[in-house]
């Protein structure tokens, strides 16, 4: 497995152990010494259609491998003008029973927070990598906040009130949010 395409094919069609190894191989390929950006071009469409591909996957272990791989390559989505295009899918992933899938969703949200909050952290400065207008970023941040708050309200249990720190909460979707 020397290309991202081969890895994704193995993740989606291979046996359990092969799929797991391919998912881990993606990170190695990404951070290898090769700096040829053209190798990412063939994988970009898969990142952009990840929710559709994910919906086709039946096995839990294959879902985990797929989501973990997408989270590694998420920055390649090439949709800087609409960073929230995968947010509905990410909100679904935050509620998944599998902790690895939830953590991958959190990492993908983290990837978008930098560009979305740039105008707040660096007021008055233009960014060459951020193509969002301030009002767009504010709208997306407000919707993100509202949706996360709704999710917190849905997932909250009275027993969570006794916890003072997030780290002490039991593992689950509520803690991930």
Secondary structure by P-SEA (a helix, b strand, c coil): cccaaaaaaaaacccaaaaaaaaaaaaaaaacccccccccccaaaaaaaaaaaaaacccaaaaaaaaaaaaaaccccccccccccaaaaaaaaaacccaaaaaaaaaaaaaacccccccccccccccccccccaaaaaaaaaaaaaaaaaaaaaacccccccccccccccccccccc
